[in-house]
Structure formats: structure tokens, C-alpha cells
């Protein structure tokens, strides 16, 4: 279960520069560059900064520079551009209030790099704007009818509503889902007849799902994480075995390779990349649900155990928020859980936070706009279509709507794209919606 904010390349399309023609020229110039990630953003950010510089001078002369800078979310800029361009700007360096904002941005990046920053607090400037926050995808799963879904539902943050997007090629329950570089990947799962090793990718620019290379091991209940580009497929199970297998997918070559296995088999595991490691949280080893946690160091190709959770759980959701790992719901063997725990890698410590409003096993979660969204699941009696969100400041979950299909075992991820890019297909799948 992963989360991904809109990358800077797409966010730039919504930068207010006042001159659409200049914007198009900058976009055209960037297409010459081979870079498609942070490098291309820094190129365009420099061009935009040049255009903006004249306006800054006028605000500076009128004594209004800080009022303008307050509206710029400096912490969300790449650290290279922040320190290499903004921090060297003389009119910013000469203004005490602007320097305070620059310090806030520096501290934000230090905090995310796992360094201790006394009295650091998150603010509105550390939260993406709605139109750059991405789109929340809920992919596959199953409801009371038993047949897995191929349907996907997408959440519009601006409208606070869900709509159906184009369906997958295969039905998939207990599927691994992640978004990387503005695309959504669905891996493995079960189609109602057999376990799957296949993978498909959704591209918002074409509104189509495309089949990609298959994993070596067919399995359901896997978790996906991305660290530095590659996608890791972790654990999972079939009808006979819980796996400790881990495979790594290279996007450019469209190839899978094996990496070091986990220390413990984990079916129904949760995973997320946090700082420089990939975490595998909970799951079931074939005998019982687990409270143990381990993390993978790609440089050493090695898994090591870290402090275990307070609660055994499998079928849980895992996401990152403000530099911490959150594990949500799941099953303690057969009982669905409402408890939520937070792990801080800086202190190697787990804490309980506010519980869900209802138990959710097989829940999908992702982080959007500084909140964690929990979608669907099973409460022990019925499949759920309700969605709730956690506010870390208030330490509270609240119901925020519902998807159309009651579903558990769905994959949930945030894609770096715009709602307007995704074709609304109306009522979506013809599966009978049955929550029981």
C-alpha cells in the first residue's frame, strides 16, 4: 500500500505564472531534456524562478515579500533547488521572515531524512495543494458475491467523491498495488480460479491497462513498495505456502529479479518504503498472525528485524505519514482489528494512536493531503464500502464517504496524476454489489 504525491513535473502544469505562452515555451524546452524526474523539474523550476523574480523584486520594494513567500510551499521543493537557488537569493536572505520560512523548509527535509529536529512542526506549507496531491485509486478486491473485481474506483479530492475508472484486464483480489512515476501497477492476486503472477500497469495518459512482465512466483496477499525506482513484491501466499520470497521489478527493462528473502514467511503482509529501507509488517507465517517487523537494506541486500508491533496482525494496511510508519487494522488470526499503531524509525518505537471507527481486516490504506485514508475491508460480519480518514493532529478517524462496491483485499495507492486525466466509465463493473 503505497502513497505518492504528484511529482513536480505534473504539478508545474498548474503553477500560476500568469503567462500561458511562457508556460508552454518552458514545457517545450524541457521536452528536449532526457531527464523525466527531479532533474527536469529543477530545469523548469529555474526557468519559472526567472520569470517570477521580477515580481519578487516589486513585492520586495513594496515591503510585501514575506506575504507572498508565505503562500509558496517551500518545503515541497526538491532540496537541491531549495538550497541551490532559493537559499542563495539575496532578497530572500535579507528578509528575516523569509529566512524563517527557509529554515522551516530545511528542517522539513532534515526531519524526513531521520535527523532529530527539535520543536519541528508540520504546517500548511508542508502539505500539497489539493490539485497537486494526486488521485487515490482503489483497485480490485472482492465482495460478498465471491468473485474478485476487475473494477477500480478513483477519489477526487476537490469534489470529495469517488468515480469508476477503466477496468483491469484481470479480476484480482488480495492484489498488490502501487503507484510509481505517475502510473499504477497491479501485481499478483487471485482471479477466482487461480493465483496470479501477472502484472498490469495503468497509464492515465492513455487511460488503459497494459500487461507487463510477470513475477516468478504466483501469489496473493503480497505487498508492494518502491525505493529509488524499482518495485519490490514482498511475501504473499498460495493455497499451500506462505512465502518469504521477495522480487524486484525494474521499470525500464520490464524485468523481475530475486533479492534476499525475508527472515520470516509473510502472507497478507503490509509494506512501505521509509527513508532508506523497505519495511515488511506483520502478515501470517502459515500458523498464526505476526507482530514481527523486518526491513530491507537494498545496499546490503539484507533483511533485519526491528522492534515488533504491540498487536499481531495480517491483512493490515501500511502507509507512511510525516516520516512515520502507520499500520492499520488487519486480522488477529480470524478477528478483524480496529487498532492502529505508529512506528517512528528515529526512536525505533511503536505507539498506539486512535482506533478506526470500525474493525477492518483486508483494508487498503494510503496517505493523501496529510491524512491516512482507510478504504473498505471486512468487519467480521460484512464487507465494507465505507472510507475513513485519520488526522494526525487531532488523533482522530472520521468517516469521509464510501466507494460504490463493498470490497476487501483491494489495493489502494495514490497516483501522481490529475483527476481530469482519468476517464470516468460510469457504473463500472457489472459485478453484483453484495456486502454480506
ABEGO torsion letter per residue (X at the ends): XBBBBBBAAAAAAABBAGBAAAAAAAAAAAAABABABAAAAAAAAAAAAAAAAAAAAAAAAAGAAAAAAAABBAAABBAAAAAAAAAABAAAAABAAAAAAAAAAAAAAAAAAGBBBBGBBBBAAABBBAAAAEBBBBBEEBBAAGBBBABBBBBBAAAGBBBBBBBBABBBBGBBBBBBGGBBBBBEEBAGABBBABBBBBBAAAGBBBBBBBBABBBBGBBBBBBGGBBBBBEEBBAABBBABBBBBBAAAGBBBBBBBBABBBBGBBBBBBEABBBBBEEBAGABBBABBBBBBAAAGBBBBBBBBABBBBGBBBBBBGGBBBBBEEBBGABBBABBBBBBAAAGBBBBBBBBABBBBGBBBBBBGGBBBBBEEBAGABBBABBBBBBAAAGBBBBAEBBABBBBGBBBBBBBBBAAABBBAEAEBABBBBAX
